[in-house]
């Protein structure tokens, strides 16, 4: 005989006790919520029939009841895991708030909430919902539902409440276990991150190059924050860009390479740099805002994290990591990466200081070598000597132009002291504590002028076995003296013009532009205006050089300076040669005052030195032929009166010497010795070396 559902449920008291014991065992042995609820549902179905059973848990942060676990044979478009209901708007919420079971025997006539209409539409005709209460607090609800009306009774509700009590306790225990596990994981993660920071700190201490440091940092970082690409961008204040300086990546890219430059504004990197705030993209495809992020997306990046590199409140760049996976990084990762970035920023700043110290040290060493060479040379003057109106006028003009950075062009005959004027300009300028680098343009081979002035890189040409620092780089911050500027080859004139205009150049064999801060002082014994008219000197270069001209008169036009200069050289030579010559005789002084001095001050110095060597007493006398032997070539014996050379080599040597003397030892150019002889300049140089022909030891200035 068939029994009613109520009678059937009431008659199973012993069976229900067994089910409760079975559920209790399941609570003890099951460690996950899904395993527990599956075991409970299987035991419960033996005494309480259902087509749907569910557990809703309360989210106190959002104040909603969320469908957490579901076992159902009913199709539904809405009743799925993750469904949320507000406590004050549903039958589920009523049970939770009132902590009272709710029994619906016939949902067709008893439903009161809109959510019950949805359940009815799914085929539910009766249900029981009981609260989950742990330690006096409601934490959710347990529900069973059937497609049969009058399936459940009050005894079923009481039994389900007993089951719910065990389930609630089990859920609370599991929450505690999960929180403990999560806490343990957080502690382990925190320990790992602390160890990583310590490793990075050790890497910073032991690595002095950016590449080695970043490799060590990336290796340590990868254990905590997985990435497919990591990069450091550093700010270039001159170009106002962020330059990709160090990169480690497994992502192929046509554009994201070391040297890439991004504007410090209107880019995602620039935003981090300017705002000094991190940028986290969990889903780059949805969240990207800057056009520059499109390139990352095209490379396969789906999530990224970028933090600023800040030292003493100033941004110096950014540190970024990115991944192919979405949602790879969280807020906790932001804080950790910022800690790493703080250490990296300090290390980079220290490295910059180290590199700058190394550069300054090398520069000082180069300058020291150069200055030692200069000291080793015998300069014509230790100080300015003379009081003629012409000299005083030049010195007043020197005082006017020296404090400025204007280019100075010094003109005058050979030996009038142009280099000394250049030194005076430099010594009275703000650059006096930096070197004055001298270059004799006419004494350098035409093919090597550019290398001498601008330097070259290793392998720039045959024989360039190492990098060479050019004179302009050596003079950075100081002044450069370009003597005999009119002898520069045309192609070098173009480069010099660029330095004068833009303050930048490229070393020979290099495409890297180098900026310098150099004051140019040029000198020549030629008429540059005639050279411009003849096409030997560029007109634009002449105008750039001729900003402030200084013309030094020859000695014959300022004879008032001869006595002072002669006595100065006498004192100097007497000390150098160890002789006690104290004065110049009146006859000797008269001879010097009457002489026309084609070699100017340098010739006067040489005459005094020769006379001191020949002098036998305390008063300097000049031999009758001393001034004549030092006269201009017109006074020298003609080839016809000279003895004939004995060999063909001697004939060649004499001929080359004559042409070189006539051309003032200029080898190249329209009026150079090579053009007169019909030889290639390099062929002429080779013959000069073989025959032992060298330019006279005195220098053009």
C-alpha positions as CSV (number, residue, x, y, z in Angstrom):
1,X,0.0,0.0,0.0
2,X,1.4,3.5,-1.0
3,X,2.2,5.9,1.8
4,X,2.1,9.7,1.7
5,X,5.4,11.7,1.5
6,X,4.9,12.9,5.1
7,X,4.3,9.4,6.5
8,X,7.3,8.1,4.5
9,X,9.6,10.7,6.0
10,X,8.4,10.4,9.6
11,X,8.8,6.6,9.5
12,X,12.4,6.9,8.7
13,X,13.7,8.3,12.0
14,X,16.3,5.6,12.4
15,X,17.4,6.0,8.8
16,X,17.8,9.8,9.4
17,X,20.0,9.3,12.4
18,X,22.2,7.1,10.2
19,X,22.3,9.8,7.6
20,X,23.3,12.4,10.1
21,X,26.1,10.1,11.3
22,X,27.2,9.6,7.7
23,X,27.2,13.4,7.1
24,X,29.2,13.9,10.3
25,X,31.8,11.4,9.0
26,X,31.8,13.3,5.7
27,X,32.5,16.5,7.5
28,X,35.4,14.9,9.4
29,X,37.0,13.3,6.3
30,X,36.4,15.9,3.6
31,X,38.9,18.8,3.3
32,X,37.4,20.7,0.4
33,X,33.9,22.3,0.1
34,X,33.1,20.5,-3.2
35,X,34.0,17.1,-1.8
36,X,32.0,17.8,1.4
37,X,28.9,19.0,-0.4
38,X,28.9,16.1,-2.8
39,X,29.1,13.6,0.1
40,X,26.3,15.4,2.0
41,X,24.1,15.6,-1.1
42,X,24.5,11.9,-1.7
43,X,23.6,11.0,1.9
44,X,20.7,13.5,2.0
45,X,19.1,12.2,-1.2
46,X,18.5,8.8,0.5
47,X,15.9,10.3,2.9
48,X,15.0,13.7,1.4
49,X,14.3,13.5,-2.4
50,X,15.3,16.6,-4.5
51,X,16.1,17.7,-8.0
52,X,18.1,20.7,-6.9
53,X,20.2,21.4,-3.7
54,X,22.3,24.5,-3.1
55,X,24.3,26.4,-0.6
56,X,24.3,30.2,-0.5
57,X,27.0,32.0,1.5
58,X,26.9,35.5,2.7
59,X,29.5,38.1,1.5
60,X,29.7,40.7,4.3
61,X,31.8,43.1,2.2
62,X,29.2,43.4,-0.5
63,X,26.2,42.3,1.6
64,X,24.9,39.7,-0.8
65,X,24.2,36.0,-0.7
66,X,26.1,34.2,-3.4
67,X,25.3,30.7,-4.8
68,X,28.4,28.9,-3.8
69,X,27.7,25.2,-4.4
70,X,25.0,23.6,-6.6
71,X,23.9,20.1,-7.5
72,X,20.9,20.1,-9.8
73,X,19.2,18.1,-12.6
74,X,17.0,21.0,-13.5
75,X,18.0,23.2,-16.5
76,X,18.2,26.9,-15.7
77,X,19.2,30.1,-17.4
78,X,19.8,32.0,-14.1
79,X,20.3,29.5,-11.2
80,X,24.1,28.9,-11.6
81,X,27.1,29.1,-9.3
82,X,27.9,32.8,-8.7
83,X,24.3,34.0,-8.7
84,X,23.9,36.8,-6.1
85,X,20.7,37.8,-4.2
86,X,20.3,40.7,-1.8
87,X,19.2,39.7,1.7
88,X,16.2,42.0,1.7
89,X,14.8,41.2,-1.8
90,X,14.5,37.4,-1.9
91,X,13.2,34.3,-0.1
92,X,16.8,33.2,0.3
93,X,17.5,36.5,2.1
94,X,14.4,36.2,4.3
95,X,15.7,32.8,5.7
96,X,19.2,34.3,6.2
97,X,17.9,37.5,8.0
98,X,15.3,35.7,10.2
99,X,17.4,32.6,10.9
100,X,14.1,30.6,10.3
101,X,13.5,27.7,7.9
102,X,11.1,28.4,5.0
103,X,8.9,25.6,3.7
104,X,6.9,25.9,0.4
105,X,4.6,22.9,-0.1
106,X,3.1,24.3,-3.3
107,X,5.0,27.0,-5.1
108,X,2.2,27.5,-7.5
109,X,0.1,29.2,-4.9
110,X,2.6,30.2,-2.1
111,X,5.3,32.2,-3.9
112,X,5.8,35.8,-2.7
113,X,9.2,37.0,-4.1
114,X,10.2,37.6,-7.8
115,X,13.0,35.1,-7.3
116,X,10.4,32.4,-6.6
117,X,8.8,33.2,-9.9
118,X,12.1,32.3,-11.6
119,X,12.3,29.1,-9.6
120,X,8.7,28.2,-10.6
121,X,9.7,28.8,-14.2
122,X,12.5,26.3,-13.9
123,X,10.0,23.7,-12.7
124,X,10.4,23.9,-8.9
125,X,7.1,23.2,-7.1
126,X,8.2,22.7,-3.5
127,X,11.3,23.5,-1.4
128,X,12.9,23.8,2.0
129,X,15.4,26.5,2.9
130,X,17.2,26.5,6.3
131,X,19.8,28.9,7.7
132,X,23.4,28.0,8.2
133,X,24.3,29.2,11.7
134,X,27.8,29.0,13.2
135,X,28.7,30.3,16.7
136,X,25.4,32.2,16.8
137,X,25.9,34.0,13.4
138,X,24.1,33.3,10.2
139,X,26.6,32.6,7.4
140,X,24.3,31.4,4.6
141,X,21.5,29.0,3.8
142,X,21.0,25.4,2.7
143,X,18.2,24.6,0.3
144,X,16.6,21.6,-1.4
145,X,13.9,21.8,-4.1
146,X,11.6,19.3,-5.9
147,X,9.5,19.4,-9.0
148,X,6.7,17.6,-7.1
149,X,4.2,19.6,-5.0
150,X,3.9,18.8,-1.3
151,X,7.2,16.9,-1.4
152,X,8.4,18.2,2.0
153,X,7.0,18.5,5.6
154,X,7.9,20.2,8.9
155,X,9.8,17.1,10.0
156,X,11.8,17.3,6.8
157,X,12.6,21.0,7.6
158,X,13.7,20.0,11.2
159,X,15.9,17.2,9.8
160,X,17.4,19.6,7.2
161,X,18.1,22.1,10.0
162,X,20.1,19.4,11.8
163,X,22.1,18.7,8.6
164,X,22.6,22.5,8.2
165,X,24.1,22.8,11.7
166,X,26.8,20.2,10.8
167,X,27.4,21.8,7.3
168,X,27.7,25.3,8.9
169,X,30.3,24.1,11.4
170,X,32.2,22.3,8.6
171,X,32.1,25.4,6.4
172,X,33.4,27.6,9.3
173,X,36.2,25.1,9.9
174,X,37.1,25.1,6.2
175,X,37.1,28.9,6.2
176,X,39.5,28.8,9.1
177,X,41.6,26.2,7.3
178,X,41.6,28.2,4.1
179,X,42.5,31.4,5.9
180,X,45.3,29.6,7.7
181,X,46.5,28.1,4.4
182,X,46.3,31.6,2.7
183,X,48.1,33.1,5.6
184,X,50.9,30.5,5.3
185,X,51.1,31.2,1.6
186,X,51.3,35.0,2.2
187,X,54.0,34.4,4.8
188,X,55.9,32.2,2.4
189,X,55.5,34.7,-0.4
190,X,56.6,37.5,1.8
191,X,59.7,35.6,2.9
192,X,60.5,34.8,-0.8
193,X,60.1,38.4,-1.7
194,X,62.3,39.5,1.2
195,X,64.9,37.0,0.1
196,X,64.6,38.3,-3.5
197,X,65.1,41.9,-2.3
198,X,68.2,40.8,-0.4
199,X,69.5,39.0,-3.5
200,X,68.9,42.2,-5.6
201,X,70.7,44.3,-3.0
202,X,73.7,41.9,-3.1
203,X,73.6,42.1,-6.9
204,X,73.7,45.9,-6.7
205,X,76.7,45.8,-4.4
206,X,78.7,43.3,-6.6
207,X,77.8,44.4,-10.1
208,X,79.3,47.7,-11.5
209,X,77.8,47.5,-15.0
210,X,74.1,48.1,-15.9
211,X,73.9,44.9,-18.1
212,X,75.3,42.6,-15.4
213,X,73.2,44.2,-12.7
214,X,70.0,43.9,-14.7
215,X,70.7,40.3,-15.6
216,X,71.1,39.5,-11.9
217,X,68.0,41.5,-10.9
218,X,65.9,39.8,-13.7
219,X,67.0,36.4,-12.6
220,X,65.9,37.0,-9.0
221,X,62.7,38.8,-9.9
222,X,61.5,36.1,-12.2
223,X,61.1,33.7,-9.3
224,X,58.5,36.0,-7.7
225,X,57.0,37.8,-10.6
226,X,56.8,35.8,-13.8
227,X,57.4,37.8,-17.0
228,X,58.1,37.4,-20.7
229,X,59.7,40.8,-21.0
230,X,61.4,43.1,-18.6
231,X,62.9,46.5,-19.5
232,X,64.5,49.6,-18.0
233,X,63.9,53.0,-19.8
234,X,66.2,55.8,-18.7
235,X,65.5,59.5,-19.3
236,X,67.7,61.5,-21.7
237,X,67.2,65.1,-20.5
238,X,68.8,66.6,-23.7
239,X,66.4,64.9,-26.1
240,X,63.6,64.8,-23.5
241,X,62.9,61.1,-24.3
242,X,62.9,57.8,-22.4
243,X,65.5,55.5,-24.0
244,X,65.3,51.7,-23.7
245,X,68.6,50.9,-22.0
246,X,68.4,47.3,-20.8
247,X,66.1,44.6,-22.1
248,X,65.4,40.9,-21.3
249,X,62.7,39.4,-23.5
250,X,61.4,36.2,-25.0
251,X,58.9,38.1,-27.1
252,X,59.8,38.7,-30.8
253,X,59.5,42.3,-31.7
254,X,60.4,44.5,-34.7
255,X,60.5,47.7,-32.6
256,X,61.0,47.0,-29.0
257,X,64.8,46.9,-28.9
258,X,67.6,48.5,-27.0
259,X,67.9,52.1,-28.2
260,X,64.1,52.6,-28.7
261,X,63.1,56.1,-27.7
262,X,59.7,57.1,-26.4
263,X,58.5,60.6,-25.7
264,X,58.3,61.5,-22.0
265,X,54.8,62.8,-22.7
266,X,51.7,61.1,-24.3
267,X,53.1,57.6,-23.8
268,X,52.4,55.0,-21.0
269,X,56.1,55.0,-20.1
270,X,56.1,58.8,-20.0
271,X,53.0,58.8,-17.8
272,X,54.7,56.6,-15.2
273,X,57.8,58.8,-15.5
274,X,56.0,62.1,-15.2
275,X,53.4,61.1,-12.5
276,X,55.9,59.0,-10.5
277,X,53.1,56.4,-10.1
278,X,52.8,52.8,-11.1
279,X,50.8,51.6,-14.1
280,X,49.0,48.2,-13.9
281,X,47.2,46.7,-16.9
282,X,45.5,43.4,-16.0
283,X,44.0,43.1,-19.5
284,X,45.9,45.3,-22.0
285,X,43.4,44.7,-24.8
286,X,40.6,46.3,-22.8
287,X,42.5,48.8,-20.6
288,X,45.0,50.3,-23.0
289,X,44.8,54.2,-23.2
290,X,48.0,55.3,-25.0
291,X,49.0,54.6,-28.7
292,X,52.3,53.4,-27.5
293,X,50.6,50.4,-25.7
294,X,49.3,49.2,-29.1
295,X,52.9,48.1,-29.9
296,X,53.0,46.0,-26.8
297,X,49.7,44.4,-27.7
298,X,50.9,43.6,-31.2
299,X,54.0,41.9,-29.6
300,X,51.6,39.6,-27.7
301,X,51.6,41.4,-24.3
302,X,48.4,40.9,-22.4
303,X,49.2,42.3,-19.0
304,X,52.0,44.7,-17.8
305,X,53.3,46.5,-14.7
306,X,55.5,49.6,-14.9
307,X,56.9,51.5,-11.9
308,X,59.0,54.7,-11.8
309,X,62.7,54.8,-11.0
310,X,63.0,57.7,-8.5
311,X,66.1,59.0,-6.8
312,X,65.9,61.8,-4.2
313,X,62.4,62.8,-5.5
314,X,63.5,63.0,-9.2
315,X,62.4,60.5,-11.9
316,X,65.3,59.0,-13.8
317,X,63.3,56.3,-15.8
318,X,61.0,53.3,-15.4
319,X,61.2,49.6,-14.7
320,X,58.6,47.4,-16.4
321,X,57.6,43.8,-16.7
322,X,55.0,42.3,-19.0
323,X,53.4,38.9,-19.7
324,X,51.5,37.0,-22.4
325,X,48.9,36.1,-19.8
326,X,46.0,38.2,-18.7
327,X,45.6,39.1,-15.0
328,X,49.2,38.1,-14.4
329,X,49.9,40.9,-11.9
330,X,48.0,42.2,-8.8
331,X,48.2,45.2,-6.5
332,X,50.6,43.3,-4.1
333,X,53.0,42.9,-7.1
334,X,52.9,46.7,-7.6
335,X,54.3,47.4,-4.1
336,X,57.0,44.7,-4.4
337,X,58.2,45.8,-7.9
338,X,58.3,49.4,-6.6
339,X,60.7,48.2,-3.8
340,X,62.8,46.6,-6.4
341,X,62.8,49.8,-8.5
342,X,63.9,51.9,-5.6
343,X,67.0,49.7,-5.2
344,X,67.6,49.6,-8.9
345,X,67.2,53.4,-9.2
346,X,69.8,54.0,-6.5
347,X,72.2,51.5,-8.1
348,X,71.8,53.2,-11.5
349,X,72.5,56.6,-10.0
350,X,75.6,55.3,-8.2
351,X,76.7,53.7,-11.5
352,X,76.3,57.0,-13.3
353,X,78.4,58.7,-10.7
354,X,81.0,55.9,-11.0
355,X,81.0,56.2,-14.8
356,X,81.3,60.0,-14.5
357,X,84.2,59.7,-12.1
358,X,85.8,57.2,-14.5
359,X,85.3,59.6,-17.5
360,X,86.6,62.6,-15.5
361,X,89.6,60.6,-14.4
362,X,90.4,59.5,-17.9
363,X,89.9,63.0,-19.1
364,X,92.2,64.4,-16.5
365,X,94.8,61.8,-17.4
366,X,94.5,62.8,-21.1
367,X,94.7,66.5,-20.2
368,X,97.7,65.8,-17.9
369,X,99.6,64.1,-20.7
370,X,98.8,66.9,-23.1
371,X,99.8,69.6,-20.6
372,X,103.0,67.8,-19.8
373,X,103.8,67.7,-23.5
374,X,103.1,71.4,-23.6
375,X,105.2,72.1,-20.6
376,X,108.0,70.1,-22.2
377,X,107.9,72.4,-25.2
378,X,110.1,75.6,-25.2
379,X,107.6,78.4,-25.7
380,X,108.7,81.7,-27.2
381,X,107.6,83.7,-24.3
382,X,106.9,83.2,-20.6
383,X,104.9,86.5,-20.5
384,X,103.9,89.4,-22.7
385,X,106.9,91.7,-23.3
386,X,106.6,95.2,-24.8
387,X,105.0,98.6,-24.3
388,X,104.5,99.9,-27.8
389,X,101.2,101.5,-28.6
390,X,100.5,98.8,-31.2
391,X,101.0,96.0,-28.7
392,X,99.0,97.7,-26.0
393,X,96.1,98.2,-28.4
394,X,96.1,94.5,-29.1
395,X,96.2,93.7,-25.4
396,X,93.3,96.0,-24.7
397,X,91.3,94.2,-27.3
398,X,92.3,90.9,-25.7
399,X,90.9,92.2,-22.4
400,X,87.6,93.0,-24.2
401,X,87.0,89.8,-26.0
402,X,88.5,87.3,-23.4
403,X,85.5,87.1,-21.0
404,X,83.1,86.2,-23.9
405,X,82.9,82.9,-25.8
406,X,83.2,84.6,-29.2
407,X,85.5,83.1,-31.8
408,X,88.7,85.0,-32.3
409,X,90.8,85.2,-35.5
410,X,94.5,86.3,-35.0
411,X,96.3,87.4,-38.1
412,X,99.9,88.5,-38.6
413,X,103.2,87.5,-40.1
414,X,105.1,84.4,-39.0
415,X,106.8,84.8,-35.7
416,X,104.9,87.8,-34.3
417,X,103.5,85.9,-31.3
418,X,100.0,84.8,-32.5
419,X,100.1,81.8,-30.2
420,X,101.0,84.0,-27.2
421,X,98.0,86.2,-27.9
422,X,95.8,83.1,-28.1
423,X,97.1,82.1,-24.7
424,X,96.4,85.5,-23.3
425,X,92.8,85.3,-24.6
426,X,92.3,81.9,-22.9
427,X,94.1,82.9,-19.7
428,X,91.7,85.8,-19.2
429,X,88.5,83.9,-20.0
430,X,86.1,81.9,-17.8
431,X,87.7,78.8,-19.3
432,X,91.1,79.4,-17.9
433,X,91.0,76.4,-15.6
434,X,90.4,74.1,-18.6
435,X,93.0,73.3,-21.2
436,X,94.0,75.4,-24.2
437,X,94.6,72.7,-26.9
438,X,96.8,73.7,-29.8
439,X,96.6,72.3,-33.3
440,X,99.0,73.2,-36.1
441,X,96.8,72.7,-39.1
442,X,99.6,72.9,-41.7
443,X,101.8,70.3,-40.0
444,X,99.2,67.5,-40.2
445,X,98.9,65.2,-43.2
446,X,95.8,66.0,-45.3
447,X,94.4,62.5,-44.8
448,X,94.8,62.7,-41.0
449,X,93.5,66.2,-40.3
450,X,89.9,65.0,-39.5
451,X,91.2,62.2,-37.2
452,X,93.4,64.7,-35.4
453,X,90.7,67.2,-34.9
454,X,87.6,65.0,-34.3
455,X,89.1,61.6,-33.4
456,X,88.3,58.2,-34.9
457,X,86.8,54.9,-33.8
458,X,88.6,51.6,-33.9
459,X,88.6,50.2,-37.4
460,X,87.6,53.5,-39.0
461,X,90.5,53.1,-41.5
462,X,93.6,51.0,-42.1
463,X,95.8,51.4,-39.1
464,X,93.1,52.6,-36.7
465,X,93.7,49.8,-34.2
466,X,92.2,51.7,-31.3
467,X,89.9,54.6,-30.6
468,X,91.5,58.0,-30.7
469,X,90.4,61.1,-28.8
470,X,90.3,64.1,-31.1
471,X,91.5,67.6,-30.1
472,X,88.0,69.0,-30.0
473,X,86.9,66.4,-27.5
474,X,90.1,66.9,-25.5
475,X,89.3,70.7,-25.4
476,X,85.7,70.2,-24.2
477,X,85.0,72.9,-21.7
478,X,88.1,74.8,-22.7
479,X,89.6,76.4,-25.8
480,X,91.2,75.1,-29.0
481,X,93.9,77.1,-30.9
482,X,93.8,76.3,-34.6
483,X,97.1,77.7,-35.9
484,X,97.5,78.2,-39.7
485,X,93.8,77.7,-40.2
486,X,94.1,78.6,-43.9
487,X,95.8,75.3,-44.6
488,X,92.8,73.1,-43.7
489,X,91.6,70.9,-46.6
490,X,88.2,71.8,-48.0
491,X,86.4,68.7,-46.6
492,X,87.7,69.4,-43.1
493,X,86.5,73.0,-43.4
494,X,82.9,71.7,-43.7
495,X,83.2,69.7,-40.5
496,X,84.8,72.7,-38.7
497,X,82.0,74.9,-39.8
498,X,79.5,72.5,-38.3
499,X,81.4,72.5,-35.0
500,X,81.3,76.3,-35.0
501,X,77.6,76.5,-35.8
502,X,76.1,73.5,-34.0
503,X,78.8,72.6,-31.4
504,X,78.7,68.9,-32.5
505,X,80.6,66.5,-34.8
506,X,81.0,62.8,-35.6
507,X,84.4,61.1,-35.1
508,X,85.8,59.5,-38.2
509,X,84.1,56.2,-38.8
510,X,81.3,56.8,-36.4
511,X,77.6,57.8,-36.9
512,X,77.3,58.9,-33.2
513,X,77.0,62.7,-32.9
514,X,79.1,64.1,-30.1
515,X,78.5,67.5,-28.6
516,X,81.3,69.8,-27.3
517,X,81.5,73.1,-25.6
518,X,84.7,74.6,-27.0
519,X,85.9,78.1,-27.7
520,X,87.7,78.4,-31.0
521,X,90.7,80.7,-31.4
522,X,92.2,80.6,-34.9
523,X,95.4,82.1,-36.4
524,X,97.0,82.5,-39.8
525,X,99.8,84.3,-41.5
526,X,97.9,84.3,-44.8
527,X,95.4,86.8,-46.2
528,X,92.2,84.8,-45.8
529,X,90.1,87.2,-47.8
530,X,92.3,86.5,-50.8
531,X,92.1,82.7,-50.0
532,X,88.3,83.0,-50.1
533,X,88.4,84.8,-53.4
534,X,90.7,82.1,-54.8
535,X,88.4,79.3,-53.5
536,X,90.9,77.8,-51.1
537,X,88.8,78.8,-48.0
538,X,85.1,78.6,-47.7
539,X,83.5,82.0,-47.3
540,X,81.0,80.9,-44.7
541,X,83.9,79.4,-42.6
542,X,85.8,82.7,-42.9
543,X,82.8,84.7,-41.6
544,X,82.3,82.3,-38.7
545,X,86.0,82.7,-37.8
546,X,86.2,86.4,-38.3
547,X,83.8,87.3,-35.4
548,X,86.5,89.2,-33.5
549,X,89.7,89.8,-35.5
550,X,93.0,90.6,-33.8
551,X,95.9,91.8,-36.0
552,X,99.4,91.6,-34.6
553,X,101.9,94.0,-36.2
554,X,105.3,92.8,-37.3
555,X,108.3,93.7,-35.1
556,X,109.6,96.2,-37.6
557,X,106.4,98.3,-37.1
558,X,106.8,98.4,-33.3
559,X,110.5,98.9,-32.8
560,X,109.9,100.3,-29.3
561,X,109.5,96.7,-28.1
562,X,112.9,95.6,-29.4
563,X,115.0,96.7,-26.4
564,X,112.6,95.1,-23.9
565,X,112.4,91.9,-25.9
566,X,116.2,91.7,-26.4
567,X,117.0,92.1,-22.7
568,X,114.3,89.6,-21.8
569,X,115.7,87.0,-24.2
570,X,119.3,87.8,-22.9
571,X,118.2,87.1,-19.4
572,X,116.5,83.9,-20.4
573,X,119.3,82.5,-22.6
574,X,122.0,83.4,-20.0
575,X,120.3,81.3,-17.4
576,X,119.6,78.5,-19.8
577,X,123.1,78.3,-21.2
578,X,124.8,79.0,-17.9
579,X,126.7,82.2,-19.0
580,X,127.1,85.5,-17.3
581,X,126.1,87.9,-20.0
582,X,124.4,90.8,-18.3
583,X,124.0,93.6,-20.9
584,X,123.7,94.4,-24.6
585,X,126.3,96.8,-26.0
586,X,125.1,100.1,-27.6
587,X,126.4,99.0,-31.0
588,X,124.6,95.7,-30.8
589,X,121.3,97.4,-29.8
590,X,121.7,100.0,-32.6
591,X,122.2,97.1,-35.1
592,X,119.0,95.4,-33.8
593,X,117.0,98.6,-34.0
594,X,118.1,99.2,-37.6
595,X,117.5,95.7,-38.7
596,X,114.1,94.9,-40.5
597,X,113.5,91.6,-38.8
598,X,111.7,89.5,-41.5
599,X,111.4,86.6,-39.0
600,X,110.0,88.9,-36.3
601,X,110.2,88.1,-32.6
602,X,111.3,84.5,-33.2
603,X,114.2,85.6,-35.3
604,X,115.2,88.1,-32.5
605,X,115.1,85.3,-30.0
606,X,117.3,83.1,-32.2
607,X,119.8,86.0,-32.8
608,X,120.1,86.7,-29.1
609,X,120.6,83.0,-28.3
610,X,123.3,82.6,-31.0
611,X,125.1,85.8,-29.8
612,X,125.1,84.6,-26.2
613,X,126.7,81.3,-27.3
614,X,129.4,83.3,-29.1
615,X,129.8,85.9,-26.5
616,X,133.1,85.8,-24.4
617,X,132.5,88.7,-22.0
618,X,129.8,90.2,-19.8
619,X,128.4,92.4,-22.6
620,X,126.7,91.1,-25.6
621,X,128.1,92.0,-29.0
622,X,126.8,91.1,-32.4
623,X,129.2,89.7,-35.0
624,X,129.2,91.6,-38.3
625,X,127.5,88.9,-40.3
626,X,125.2,87.6,-37.6
627,X,122.2,89.6,-38.7
628,X,123.0,89.1,-42.4
629,X,123.1,85.3,-42.0
630,X,119.6,85.4,-40.6
631,X,118.2,87.6,-43.4
632,X,115.6,86.6,-45.8
633,X,116.3,84.2,-48.7
634,X,117.1,87.1,-51.1
635,X,120.3,87.6,-49.1
636,X,121.3,83.9,-49.2
637,X,123.8,82.6,-51.9
638,X,122.2,81.8,-55.2
639,X,122.4,78.2,-56.5
640,X,124.9,79.4,-59.2
641,X,127.4,80.5,-56.6
642,X,126.9,77.5,-54.3
643,X,129.1,74.4,-54.7
644,X,127.7,71.7,-56.9
645,X,126.2,68.7,-55.2
646,X,128.2,65.5,-55.6
647,X,125.3,62.9,-56.1
648,X,121.9,62.7,-57.8
649,X,120.3,62.3,-54.3
650,X,121.9,65.5,-53.2
651,X,120.6,67.3,-56.3
652,X,117.0,66.0,-55.6
653,X,117.3,67.0,-52.0
654,X,118.5,70.5,-52.8
655,X,115.7,71.0,-55.4
656,X,113.0,69.8,-53.0
657,X,114.4,72.0,-50.2
658,X,114.4,75.0,-52.5
659,X,110.7,74.5,-53.5
660,X,109.6,73.8,-49.9
661,X,111.3,77.0,-48.8
662,X,109.7,79.0,-51.5
663,X,106.2,77.6,-50.6
664,X,106.8,78.1,-46.9
665,X,106.7,74.3,-46.4
666,X,103.1,74.0,-47.5
667,X,102.7,70.7,-49.1
668,X,99.1,70.6,-50.4
669,X,96.8,73.1,-52.1
670,X,97.0,75.3,-55.2
671,X,100.3,76.9,-54.1
672,X,101.7,73.9,-52.3
673,X,105.0,72.3,-53.0
674,X,103.4,69.1,-54.4
675,X,101.5,71.2,-57.0
676,X,104.7,73.0,-58.0
677,X,106.7,69.8,-58.3
678,X,103.8,67.9,-60.1
679,X,103.8,65.2,-57.4
680,X,101.1,63.6,-55.3
681,X,101.3,65.0,-51.8
682,X,101.9,61.6,-50.2
683,X,104.7,60.9,-52.7
684,X,106.3,64.2,-51.7
685,X,106.0,63.3,-48.0
686,X,107.6,59.9,-48.7
687,X,110.6,61.5,-50.5
688,X,111.0,64.1,-47.7
689,X,111.2,61.2,-45.1
690,X,113.7,59.3,-47.3
691,X,115.9,62.4,-47.8
692,X,115.6,63.6,-44.2
693,X,113.9,66.8,-45.0
694,X,112.0,68.3,-42.0
695,X,110.2,71.6,-41.5
696,X,112.4,74.0,-39.5
697,X,112.0,73.6,-35.7
698,X,110.4,77.1,-35.2
699,X,106.6,77.1,-35.4
700,X,104.4,79.3,-37.6
701,X,103.2,81.5,-34.8
